[in-house]
Amino acid sequence: MTGPLSGLTVVEVSSFVAAPLCGMTLGQLGAEVIRIDPIGGASDVQRWPLAADGTSIYWTGLNKGKRSVTIDLRSPEGQELIQRLIVEGDGVVVTNAAGLSWLSHEVLTNKRPDVIHVQLLGRGDGSTGVDYTVNAGIGFPLVTGPADHAGPINHVLPAWDVCCGLYAALAVVAALRSRDESGAGARISLALEDVALATAGNLGLLTEPQVTGTQRQRLGNAIYGQYGQDFTSRDRARFMVVTLTRRHFRDLVDVTGTGAAVAALADALDVDFGSEGDRYRYRDVLSGLFATWFADHTADEVTAALSGTTVLFERYRTFAEVAAGPKVTANPLFSPLHQEGLGEYFAPGLPVAFDGAHAAGTAAPALGQDTADVLERRLGLTTADIERLTKAKTIAC
């Protein structure tokens, strides 16, 4: 593979989302990523959704372009093989596996002082946590959903897993630069909960109650501090409409023909709808004015009218609609990919474009398919060594 990390080898001992996403991101930047699983696969190897033959669509999605090696992680000889792959390679390992003392930073630095060791955790104190439990403890589910809903609503996006994986990839790149300059390795730990807490703090959600004594409330599909709302067309299509500036709001008023009504409302309330704060405070009555126009027009008419303005909008679509539409089929981010067990489909590459081009997605390996090749090429094992290790069930090829 080519890219800014071309020539780098990363060893990944992981499962689920954050750590595999870190590895895949580094791979899309050009690194060779060797994913090591226990024989038979880690706990995510059959995670839903599944294709008709049982292939995990999830697993193949997060392991595109990697090499797959399967080793008995409980075997001392298997553990030694993994250590050698790390220290005799480029000394970079990413893992979310807990309790593996033989894979710890301390053990590996005794074998290679400049090792870069990335450990992903659930919580900063080392205790367990997954995206869904971390999210529950931060506050987001209690401000998600309709304003009149009483209980928590979880979102379907594992946001902290995704953010954590990308932070981890960034940390590896930063540590590599530091090692190039100083020759020193790095012990990096990153917790899902810390990522969630930092994000909530950076967005002001934790600062607000500390400074003002108030906290965020449920808003449904409205946008806090701005004017944004969902509307339904005459043919029952749903649109999300956002106005961040005076110009956006003025165009929305003009296209909906509500200028006189909005001006009268502003006079009656003695407010200036050029102010985002006033647009937010009186969002419900404004939405009532705009909703009539949306209800009188079809989805195509709404799209055509708003497309001629600066208003920010998008029609709500299902995953199936997006997958079949030009956002995927005519997008240079996606390219046709043949994946064993799934067939051919459009798969994303690296979202970042270097010199105008996206690194294309490549197929995920079959579990363990590269075991013999990696051990022979990287560690110099012979065919007889591979046969002996396979017979002893230390590896699986």
C-alpha positions in Angstrom: 0.0 0.0 0.0 1.1 3.6 -0.6 0.6 6.6 1.6 2.3 8.7 4.2 2.8 5.7 6.5 4.0 3.4 3.8 6.8 1.1 5.1 5.4 1.0 8.7 4.2 -2.2 10.3 1.6 -2.1 13.0 0.6 -5.1 15.1 -3.0 -5.0 16.3 -4.4 -7.3 19.0 -8.0 -6.2 19.3 -11.7 -6.6 18.8 -14.9 -4.6 18.5 -14.7 -1.0 17.2 -12.2 1.5 18.5 -8.9 -0.5 18.2 -9.8 -2.1 14.8 -10.8 1.3 13.5 -7.4 2.7 14.7 -5.6 -0.1 12.8 -7.7 0.3 9.7 -7.1 4.0 9.6 -3.3 3.5 9.9 -3.6 0.9 7.1 -5.5 3.3 4.9 -2.6 5.8 5.5 -0.2 3.2 4.1 0.9 1.1 7.0 0.9 -2.7 6.9 -1.4 -3.7 9.8 -1.1 -7.2 11.1 -4.3 -8.1 13.1 -3.7 -10.9 15.5 -6.7 -13.0 16.7 -7.0 -16.0 18.9 -7.5 -19.3 17.0 -11.2 -19.3 15.9 -11.4 -15.5 16.1 -12.0 -12.9 18.8 -15.4 -12.1 20.2 -16.3 -9.9 17.2 -15.7 -12.3 14.4 -19.4 -13.2 14.1 -20.8 -9.9 15.1 -24.0 -8.8 13.3 -24.9 -7.9 10.6 -24.1 -11.2 8.8 -24.2 -12.1 5.1 -26.2 -15.1 3.9 -23.2 -17.4 4.4 -22.5 -16.1 8.0 -19.7 -13.7 7.1 -19.7 -10.8 9.4 -20.4 -7.6 7.5 -19.3 -5.7 10.6 -15.9 -7.6 10.9 -15.0 -7.2 7.2 -15.9 -3.5 7.4 -13.4 -2.7 10.1 -10.6 -4.9 8.9 -10.3 -3.9 5.3 -6.7 -4.1 4.0 -5.2 -5.8 7.0 -3.2 -9.0 7.3 -4.8 -11.7 9.5 -2.8 -14.0 11.8 -4.3 -16.4 14.3 -2.3 -17.5 17.3 -3.1 -19.2 20.6 -2.8 -16.2 22.9 -2.6 -18.5 25.9 0.3 -20.5 24.7 3.8 -19.2 25.9 5.2 -20.0 22.4 2.3 -18.1 20.8 2.9 -15.1 23.1 6.5 -15.1 22.1 5.7 -15.1 18.4 3.5 -12.0 18.9 6.2 -10.3 20.9 8.7 -11.0 18.2 6.4 -9.6 15.5 6.2 -6.4 17.5 9.9 -5.9 18.6 11.4 -7.3 15.4 9.1 -5.2 13.3 8.6 -1.5 13.8 7.8 -1.7 17.5 4.2 -0.4 17.2 1.3 -2.2 18.8 -2.3 -1.3 19.3 -4.5 -3.3 21.6 -7.7 -3.1 23.7 -7.1 -6.6 25.2 -7.0 -6.4 29.0 -5.0 -8.4 31.4 -2.3 -9.7 29.0 0.8 -9.1 31.1 3.0 -10.5 28.3 1.7 -7.7 26.0 2.2 -4.9 28.5 4.4 -1.9 27.8 6.8 -2.9 30.6 7.4 -6.3 29.1 7.8 -5.1 25.6 10.1 -2.2 26.5 12.5 -4.7 28.1 12.8 -6.3 24.7 12.7 -3.0 22.7 13.1 0.3 24.5 11.6 2.4 21.7 8.4 0.5 21.5 5.2 2.5 20.9 2.4 0.8 22.9 -1.2 2.0 22.6 -3.6 0.5 25.1 -7.3 1.3 24.7 -9.4 1.2 27.9 -13.0 1.5 28.9 -12.4 3.9 31.7 -9.3 5.9 32.8 -9.0 3.9 36.1 -8.7 0.7 34.0 -12.1 -0.6 34.7 -14.3 -1.9 31.9 -16.7 0.1 29.9 -18.2 0.0 26.4 -19.6 2.8 24.2 -23.2 2.2 25.3 -22.4 2.2 29.1 -20.0 5.1 28.9 -22.6 7.1 27.0 -25.2 6.4 29.6 -23.0 7.8 32.3 -22.1 11.0 30.5 -25.6 12.6 30.0 -26.2 12.4 26.2 -29.2 10.0 26.4 -31.1 12.3 28.7 -30.9 15.2 26.2 -31.6 13.1 23.1 -35.1 12.7 21.7 -38.5 14.5 21.9 -38.8 17.3 24.4 -41.7 15.6 26.2 -39.9 12.2 26.5 -39.2 11.1 30.0 -36.6 8.4 29.8 -33.2 8.0 28.2 -32.7 7.5 24.4 -29.5 5.9 23.2 -28.2 6.9 19.8 -27.3 4.2 17.4 -23.9 5.6 16.5 -21.0 4.3 18.7 -19.6 7.8 18.8 -17.0 7.3 21.5 -15.7 4.1 19.9 -15.2 6.0 16.6 -13.6 9.1 18.3 -11.4 6.9 20.4 -10.2 4.9 17.4 -9.3 8.1 15.5 -7.6 9.6 18.6 -5.6 6.4 18.9 -4.4 6.7 15.2 -3.5 10.3 15.8 -1.5 9.3 18.9 0.4 6.7 16.9 1.4 9.2 14.3 2.4 11.7 16.9 4.5 9.1 18.8 6.2 8.1 15.5 7.3 11.6 14.9 8.5 12.0 18.5 10.5 8.7 18.2 12.1 9.9 14.9 13.3 13.0 16.7 14.3 11.6 20.1 14.6 7.9 19.6 12.2 7.3 22.6 9.2 5.1 22.4 5.8 5.9 24.1 3.3 4.4 26.5 -0.1 5.6 25.3 -3.4 4.9 27.1 -6.7 6.1 25.9 -10.1 5.5 27.6 -13.5 5.6 26.0 -14.9 7.4 28.9 -12.2 10.1 28.8 -12.9 10.7 25.1 -16.6 11.1 25.9 -15.9 13.4 28.9 -13.5 15.5 27.0 -15.9 15.9 24.1 -18.8 16.8 26.4 -16.6 19.3 28.1 -15.2 20.8 24.9 -18.8 21.3 23.6 -19.8 23.1 26.8 -22.2 20.5 28.0 -20.3 20.0 31.2 -19.2 23.6 31.5 -22.7 25.0 31.3 -23.9 23.6 34.7 -20.7 24.6 36.4 -20.8 28.2 35.2 -24.5 29.0 34.8 -26.2 26.5 37.0 -28.3 25.3 34.1 -28.1 22.3 31.9 -29.1 21.3 28.4 -32.7 20.2 27.9 -34.2 18.0 25.3 -35.1 19.8 22.1 -36.3 17.1 19.7 -34.9 17.8 16.3 -34.2 21.5 17.1 -30.7 22.8 17.4 -29.5 24.4 20.6 -28.7 28.1 20.3 -29.5 28.2 16.5 -32.6 27.9 14.4 -33.0 24.4 13.0 -36.0 22.2 12.6 -37.4 19.3 10.7 -40.4 19.7 8.4 -42.7 17.4 6.5 -43.7 17.9 2.8 -47.0 17.4 1.3 -46.0 13.9 0.2 -44.7 13.0 3.7 -41.0 13.4 3.0 -39.0 14.8 6.0 -36.4 17.6 5.7 -33.9 19.0 8.2 -33.5 22.7 7.8 -30.8 24.8 9.4 -30.1 28.6 9.4 -26.9 29.6 11.0 -26.6 33.2 9.7 -28.9 36.2 8.9 -28.6 35.4 5.2 -29.7 31.8 5.8 -32.7 32.9 7.8 -33.7 35.7 5.4 -33.6 33.2 2.5 -35.8 30.8 4.4 -38.3 33.6 5.1 -38.3 34.6 1.4 -38.7 31.2 -0.1 -41.6 30.3 2.3 -43.3 33.6 1.6 -43.6 34.4 5.3 -41.9 37.8 5.3 -44.9 39.8 6.5 -45.8 37.3 9.2 -42.2 37.1 10.5 -41.9 40.9 10.5 -45.2 41.2 12.4 -44.1 38.6 14.9 -40.8 40.4 15.5 -42.7 43.7 16.1 -45.1 42.0 18.5 -42.4 40.3 20.5 -40.0 43.3 20.2 -37.2 41.0 19.0 -34.7 40.9 16.1 -34.7 37.7 14.2 -31.4 38.6 12.7 -30.1 37.5 16.1 -29.5 33.8 16.4 -30.5 33.9 20.1 -34.0 35.3 19.2 -34.4 32.8 16.4 -33.7 30.1 18.9 -35.9 31.4 21.7 -38.9 31.7 19.4 -38.2 28.7 17.3 -41.6 27.0 17.9 -43.7 29.9 16.6 -41.3 30.4 13.7 -41.6 26.7 12.8 -45.3 27.0 12.8 -45.1 29.7 10.2 -42.7 27.8 8.0 -44.4 24.4 8.3 -47.4 25.5 6.3 -45.2 26.2 3.2 -43.6 22.7 3.5 -47.0 21.0 3.9 -48.2 22.7 0.7 -45.3 21.5 -1.5 -44.0 18.1 -2.6 -40.5 16.9 -1.7 -39.3 17.7 -5.2 -40.7 21.2 -5.1 -39.1 21.8 -1.6 -35.7 20.5 -2.9 -35.9 22.7 -6.0 -36.9 25.8 -4.1 -34.4 25.5 -1.3 -31.6 24.6 -3.7 -31.7 28.1 -5.1 -31.0 29.6 -1.7 -28.3 29.6 0.9 -30.5 27.6 3.3 -28.8 24.5 4.7 -31.1 21.5 4.3 -31.2 17.8 3.6 -33.9 15.2 3.1 -34.0 12.4 5.7 -33.0 9.2 4.0 -32.6 5.6 5.0 -29.3 3.7 4.9 -30.7 1.7 2.0 -31.6 4.9 0.0 -28.1 6.3 0.6 -26.4 3.0 -0.4 -28.3 3.0 -3.7 -27.8 6.7 -4.4 -25.1 8.9 -5.8 -23.7 9.7 -2.4 -22.2 6.2 -2.6 -22.3 5.1 -6.3 -21.0 8.3 -7.7 -18.7 9.3 -4.9 -14.9 9.0 -5.3 -14.6 8.0 -1.7 -16.3 4.7 -2.6 -15.1 2.1 -5.1 -16.3 -1.4 -6.1 -14.8 -4.0 -3.8 -15.1 -7.8 -4.0 -15.1 -9.2 -0.5 -15.1 -13.0 0.0 -18.4 -14.0 1.6 -20.2 -10.7 0.7 -19.7 -10.4 -3.0 -19.2 -7.1 -4.7 -20.3 -3.8 -3.2 -19.2 -0.1 -3.0 -16.8 0.2 -0.1 -15.4 3.4 1.4 -11.7 4.2 1.4 -9.9 6.8 3.5 -12.2 9.9 4.0 -9.1 12.1 3.9 -8.0 13.0 0.3 -4.3 13.4 -0.3 -3.6 15.5 -3.5 -7.3 15.1 -4.4 -7.4 11.3 -4.2 -8.8 8.9 -1.6 -7.0 5.8 -0.8 -9.3 3.0 -2.0 -10.7 0.4 0.4 -9.3 -3.1 0.0 -10.8 -6.4 1.0 -10.6 -7.7 4.5 -8.7 -11.0 5.0 -10.2 -14.3 5.8 -9.5 -15.1 9.5 -5.9 -16.4 9.8 -5.2 -16.4 6.0 -1.8 -14.6 6.4 -0.5 -16.6 9.4 2.1 -18.6 7.6 3.2 -15.9 5.3 3.6 -13.3 8.0 5.6 -15.6 10.3 7.8 -16.8 7.5 8.4 -13.4 6.0 8.7 -11.4 9.3 10.3 -13.9 11.6 12.1 -16.2 9.2 10.2 -19.3 10.3 10.6 -22.3 8.0 7.9 -24.5 6.5 8.8 -27.2 9.1 8.4 -24.6 11.9 4.9 -23.7 10.5 3.9 -27.3 10.4 5.1 -28.0 13.9 3.3 -24.9 15.3 0.1 -25.8 13.4 0.2 -29.4 14.7 0.7 -28.1 18.3 -2.3 -25.7 17.7 -0.1 -22.8 18.6 -1.1 -21.2 15.3 -3.8 -21.8 12.7 -3.2 -21.2 9.0 
